[in-house]
Amino acid sequence: MKILLIGSGGREHALARALAQSPLCARLFTAPGNPGTARHGENRPDLDVADHAAVRAFCEREGIGLVVVGPEAPLVAGLVDDLAAAGIRAFGPTRAAARLEGSKGFTKELCAERGIPTAGFARFAEIEPALAYLRERGAPIVVKADGLAAGKGVTVAETLDQAEAAARALLAEPGAEIVVEECLFGEEASFFALCDGTRAVAIGTAQDHKRVFDGDRGPNTGGMGAYSPAAILTPALEREVMETIIAPTLDGMRARGTPFTGILYAGLMLTEAGPKLIEYNTRFGDPEAQVLLPRLASDLVPALLSACDGDLSGVAIAFEEGRAALTVVMAAAGYPGTVVRGSAIEGIDRAEAVEDVFVYQAGTREEDGRLLSDGGRVLAVTALGATVTEAQGRAYAAVARIDWPDGFCRRDIGARAIAREAQGGAI
């Protein structure tokens, strides 16, 4: 069948590679795509994915059998709804179901209604009540934008001044709302489930590195690296997450008449009281996709089709035994602030000559035969290994072969997992 992939980031490059490997994929289009996705199919930069009528017309003209929506914005905008109304099979949640990511307040209220373990919270649309609440609660405390913020709308405030400044900045936007949360303590991990509206199948775990600098310092980013699996999420904890977080979420969404189909990505805090939900994303993560998808031993396309058709009962997701993956994000100077664009990148072929390494492209463009940077997070250098330690060694060996003076990366991706392995922990 012909498949249309929506998006242009590193996640979409990882998805393009996985989709193109399926025997079911006769031809892959990516809109708009990037130079990396072009290695696996045909980019369509001319197709405006915000124009749902144009996307529908393209699908009808090309005979597209499956649309896979990578990023969150088209999901929240209702692209899946509009395609489904035209009889076009699209993987991802409807606009109503995508509120699990599109509104943090919506998700917190669902948690309260269904008894899903999460941090205590309050919602605000006006600054004075928010400030009063912050002063009553004190720091540390967490201030979040209610809507989409590309992974950067969160302030973990260590002081009351930081919390008040974050609330003022977020609520200065017309129509803005914020969620103020209790600060949870523990270790963060990510859990991914493939959902068909009723059932969920686990599709992997990961841990990422949000802060921009080594040692988890500096501002939050969309993610500076990740590794999979997250050994701290034991089989027993995975079962607990499915039973206490994922299942009641699906039940609650179905009871609302808005069943959830797609990828449910649970950001978790593993507290002394057990796993608690920090927030949901309603699609593969970025850079988590770049470590989950290379480990898959299963064909991804049949699983996505089964989810779209509302029946995952016969689907099992398999990963390569005893294989870990680690990705190092290379970002442009200035990220996560204003970045330098247009600098030349060389050496990707040399990097991919390292055993079990693949370089996913995100913020790149081609011009006159040269690969140039064109965004904040530009490359994700991913390696497989028998352990996270081995994968990290290969990833950084590959990074060293890339010639990009205006790029930078963290040098401690996977450090916590490697410390566990040194103490005898398994992947």
C-alpha positions in Angstrom: 0.0 0.0 0.0 1.0 3.6 -0.3 1.6 5.4 3.0 1.7 9.2 3.8 3.7 10.3 6.8 3.0 13.7 8.2 5.9 15.7 9.7 9.5 16.8 9.2 11.5 16.0 12.4 13.8 13.4 13.7 10.8 11.4 14.9 9.5 11.4 11.3 12.8 10.2 10.0 12.7 7.3 12.4 9.1 6.5 11.4 10.0 6.8 7.7 12.7 4.2 8.1 10.5 1.8 10.0 7.5 2.2 7.7 9.6 1.8 4.5 11.0 -1.5 5.9 7.6 -3.1 6.0 6.7 -5.5 3.1 3.3 -3.8 3.1 4.7 -0.4 2.2 4.8 -0.1 -1.6 5.5 3.6 -1.6 6.1 6.2 1.1 5.4 9.9 0.9 6.4 12.3 3.7 5.0 15.8 4.0 6.8 18.0 4.2 9.7 15.7 5.1 13.4 16.5 5.4 16.6 15.3 3.7 16.7 12.2 5.9 13.1 11.1 5.2 13.9 11.5 1.5 16.2 8.5 1.8 13.2 6.2 2.4 10.6 7.6 0.0 9.4 10.8 -1.6 9.2 14.1 0.2 6.2 16.4 -0.6 7.2 19.8 0.7 4.5 21.3 -1.5 1.7 19.6 0.5 0.5 22.0 3.2 -0.4 19.7 6.1 -2.4 22.5 7.8 -4.7 22.4 4.8 -6.8 19.4 5.5 -8.7 19.6 2.3 -5.4 19.5 0.4 -4.2 16.5 2.4 -7.4 14.7 1.7 -7.2 15.5 -2.0 -3.6 14.2 -2.2 -4.6 10.9 -0.5 -7.5 10.4 -2.9 -5.4 11.2 -5.9 -2.5 8.9 -4.9 -4.6 6.1 -3.4 -3.1 6.4 0.0 -4.0 3.4 2.2 -2.6 4.7 5.5 -1.8 8.2 6.9 0.6 8.3 9.9 0.6 11.6 11.7 3.9 12.2 13.5 3.7 15.5 15.4 1.1 16.7 17.9 -0.1 19.9 16.2 -2.0 18.2 13.3 -3.6 15.8 15.8 -4.9 18.6 18.0 -6.1 20.4 14.8 -8.3 17.4 13.9 -6.5 16.1 10.8 -7.4 12.5 11.7 -11.1 13.5 12.0 -11.2 15.1 8.6 -9.4 12.2 6.9 -11.7 9.6 8.6 -14.7 11.6 7.5 -13.5 11.1 3.9 -13.0 7.4 4.5 -9.2 7.6 4.6 -7.5 5.5 7.3 -5.3 7.6 9.5 -3.3 6.6 12.5 -3.6 8.9 15.5 -6.2 10.2 17.9 -9.1 12.4 17.0 -9.1 16.1 17.9 -11.2 15.3 21.0 -8.9 12.5 22.1 -5.8 14.5 21.4 -6.8 16.8 24.3 -4.9 14.4 26.5 -1.8 16.3 25.1 -3.5 19.5 23.9 -4.7 20.4 27.4 -2.8 19.5 30.5 -5.8 20.7 32.6 -8.1 18.3 30.7 -5.8 15.4 31.5 -5.5 16.3 35.2 -9.2 16.5 35.6 -9.5 13.0 33.9 -7.0 11.7 36.4 -9.0 13.1 39.3 -12.2 11.6 37.9 -10.7 8.2 37.3 -8.4 7.9 40.3 -5.2 7.9 38.2 -2.1 8.6 40.3 -0.7 12.1 39.5 0.5 15.3 41.2 -2.0 17.6 43.0 -2.9 20.5 40.8 -5.0 23.6 40.2 -5.9 25.4 36.9 -5.8 29.2 36.3 -6.7 31.6 33.6 -6.0 34.8 35.6 -2.8 35.9 37.3 -4.0 37.0 40.7 -5.6 33.7 41.8 -2.6 31.9 40.4 -0.2 34.1 42.4 -2.3 33.6 45.6 -2.2 29.8 45.1 1.6 29.9 44.5 2.2 31.9 47.7 0.0 29.6 49.7 1.8 26.4 48.4 5.4 27.7 48.2 8.3 26.2 46.3 9.4 23.9 44.9 6.4 23.8 42.6 5.7 23.2 38.9 4.1 25.8 36.5 2.9 24.5 33.1 1.3 26.0 30.0 -2.1 24.3 29.5 -1.6 23.9 25.8 1.1 22.7 23.4 4.5 24.1 24.0 6.9 21.8 22.1 8.2 20.3 25.4 9.3 23.7 26.7 6.3 25.1 28.5 7.2 23.7 31.9 9.0 25.5 34.8 10.1 23.5 37.8 10.4 26.4 40.1 12.8 26.1 43.0 11.9 29.5 44.4 8.6 31.4 44.7 10.1 34.2 42.5 10.7 31.7 39.7 7.2 30.3 40.0 5.6 33.8 39.9 7.7 34.8 36.9 6.7 31.7 35.0 3.0 32.2 35.7 3.2 35.9 34.7 5.0 35.1 31.4 2.5 32.3 30.5 -0.6 34.1 31.4 0.5 37.2 29.5 -0.6 35.5 26.3 -4.3 36.2 25.3 -6.6 33.4 26.3 -3.8 31.4 28.0 -4.3 29.0 30.9 -1.8 27.4 33.2 -1.7 24.3 35.4 0.2 24.6 38.8 1.3 21.2 40.1 2.8 19.7 43.2 6.5 19.0 42.6 7.0 15.2 42.5 10.2 13.6 43.5 11.7 10.4 42.1 13.1 9.2 38.7 11.4 10.0 35.4 10.7 7.4 32.8 8.5 7.2 29.6 6.1 4.4 28.8 4.5 3.9 25.4 1.3 2.1 24.6 -0.4 1.4 21.2 -4.1 1.9 21.7 -7.2 0.9 19.6 -9.8 2.8 21.6 -10.4 -0.1 24.0 -7.2 -2.1 24.4 -3.6 -1.1 24.8 -0.4 -3.0 23.9 2.9 -1.9 25.5 5.3 -0.7 22.8 8.4 0.1 24.9 10.0 2.3 27.5 12.7 5.0 27.5 14.3 7.7 29.5 15.2 11.0 28.0 17.4 14.0 29.0 15.3 17.2 28.9 17.9 19.8 30.2 20.2 21.4 27.6 23.5 20.9 29.5 25.4 18.0 31.1 24.4 17.2 34.6 20.8 18.1 33.9 21.5 21.8 34.0 20.1 24.7 32.1 16.6 25.2 30.6 14.3 22.4 29.4 14.3 21.4 25.8 12.4 19.1 23.5 15.0 16.5 24.5 18.8 16.2 24.2 19.0 12.5 24.0 17.4 9.2 25.2 17.9 5.5 25.7 15.7 2.5 25.6 14.7 0.3 27.4 14.4 2.0 30.7 15.6 -0.8 33.0 14.1 1.0 36.0 10.6 0.2 34.7 10.6 -3.5 35.7 8.0 -5.9 34.3 6.1 -5.5 37.6 6.1 -1.7 37.3 5.0 -1.9 33.6 2.0 -4.0 34.7 1.2 -1.4 37.4 1.4 1.4 34.8 -0.9 -0.5 32.5 -3.4 -1.2 35.2 -3.5 2.0 37.2 -2.7 4.6 34.5 -3.2 3.5 30.9 -6.3 1.3 31.4 -8.3 3.8 33.4 -7.4 6.5 30.9 -8.8 4.5 28.0 -11.9 3.7 30.0 -12.4 7.4 30.8 -12.0 8.5 27.2 -14.3 5.8 26.0 -16.9 6.8 28.6 -16.7 10.4 27.3 -17.5 9.2 23.8 -14.0 10.1 22.6 -12.1 6.8 22.5 -8.4 7.1 22.2 -6.6 5.4 19.2 -3.0 6.0 18.6 0.2 6.1 20.7 -0.3 7.0 24.3 3.1 8.3 25.7 3.0 8.5 29.5 5.6 10.6 31.1 6.0 9.1 34.6 7.6 9.9 37.9 8.6 6.8 39.8 7.9 8.0 43.4 8.2 6.1 46.7 4.4 5.7 46.5 4.6 4.1 43.0 4.4 5.4 39.4 2.6 8.7 39.0 1.6 10.4 35.7 3.3 13.6 34.9 1.6 14.2 31.6 0.6 12.5 28.3 1.7 12.9 24.8 -0.5 11.5 22.1 2.2 10.4 19.6 5.7 9.0 19.5 8.2 11.1 21.4 11.1 12.9 19.9 13.9 11.8 20.6 12.2 8.6 22.1 11.1 7.4 18.7 14.7 7.4 17.6 15.5 4.7 20.3 12.2 2.8 20.3 11.8 2.1 16.6 15.3 0.8 15.9 14.8 -1.9 18.5 11.6 -3.2 17.0 11.7 -6.8 15.7 8.0 -6.5 14.6 6.6 -5.0 11.4 5.2 -1.6 12.5 2.7 -1.2 9.7 0.3 -4.2 10.6 0.2 -3.0 14.2 -0.8 0.6 13.2 -3.4 -0.8 10.8 -4.9 -3.0 13.6 -5.1 0.0 15.9 -6.8 2.1 13.2 -9.3 -0.8 12.7 -10.1 -0.9 16.4 -8.7 -4.4 17.1 -5.3 -5.0 18.7 -6.4 -8.4 20.1 -4.0 -10.3 17.9 -1.1 -7.9 18.0 2.1 -8.5 20.0 5.0 -6.1 19.8 8.4 -7.7 19.8 11.8 -6.1 20.3 15.3 -7.5 19.5 16.4 -9.5 22.4 19.2 -8.1 24.5 19.5 -4.9 22.5 19.6 -1.3 23.8 19.5 1.9 21.9 20.8 5.3 22.7 20.5 8.6 20.8 22.6 11.8 21.2 20.9 14.9 19.9 23.1 17.4 18.2 21.7 20.9 18.4 22.5 24.3 16.8 24.4 26.9 18.8 21.9 28.9 20.9 19.4 26.2 21.4 16.8 26.2 23.0 16.9 30.0 22.3 17.6 31.7 19.0 19.8 29.4 16.9 22.3 29.8 14.1 20.9 28.4 10.8 22.6 27.6 7.5 25.9 26.1 8.8 27.3 23.1 6.8 27.2 19.6 8.2 29.6 17.0 6.9 30.5 13.4 7.9 27.1 11.7 8.3 28.3 8.9 6.0 31.5 8.5 8.2 29.3 8.4 11.4 27.0 5.8 9.9 30.1 3.6 9.2 30.3 3.0 12.9 28.7 -0.4 13.7 24.9 -0.3 14.4 24.7 3.5 14.0 22.1 5.5 12.2 21.9 9.3 12.0 18.3 10.7 12.0 17.9 14.1 10.6 15.6 16.8 12.0 16.4 20.5 11.5 18.2 20.1 8.2 17.9 21.2 4.6 19.8 20.6 1.4 21.2 23.5 -0.7 23.5 23.2 -3.7 24.3 19.6 -2.8 25.3 20.5 0.8 23.5 19.5 4.0 22.8 22.6 6.2 21.4 23.1 9.6 17.9 24.5 9.7 16.5 24.3 13.2 17.2 23.8 16.9 17.6 20.1 17.2 19.3 19.1 14.0 20.6 15.5 14.2 19.9 12.4 16.4 22.9 10.1 16.4 21.5 6.7 17.4 23.4 3.5 18.2 22.4 0.0 19.1 24.4 -2.2 21.5 24.1 -5.2 23.8 24.0 -2.7 26.7 23.4 1.0 27.1 27.1 1.3 27.8 28.0 -0.2 24.4 25.3 1.8 22.6 26.7 5.0 24.2 30.2 4.3 23.1 29.1 3.8 19.5 26.9 6.9 19.5 29.7 9.2 20.8 32.2 7.6 18.4 29.8 8.5 15.6 29.3 12.0 16.9 33.1 12.5 16.8 33.0 11.8 13.0 30.5 14.5 12.2 32.0 17.8 11.2 29.7 20.6 12.3 31.5 23.4 14.2 28.2 25.2 15.0 26.6 22.2 16.7 26.8 20.9 20.2 25.6 18.0 22.3 25.4 16.7 25.8 28.2 14.3 26.8 26.4 12.4 29.5 23.5 10.8 27.7 22.7 7.5 29.4 24.9 8.1 32.4 22.4 6.9 34.9 21.7 3.7 33.0 25.4 3.0 32.6 25.9 3.4 36.4 23.2 0.8 36.9 24.8 -1.6 34.4 28.2 -1.1 36.2 26.4 -2.3 39.4 25.2 -5.4 37.7 21.8 -4.3 36.3 20.4 -5.8 33.1 18.8 -3.9 30.2 
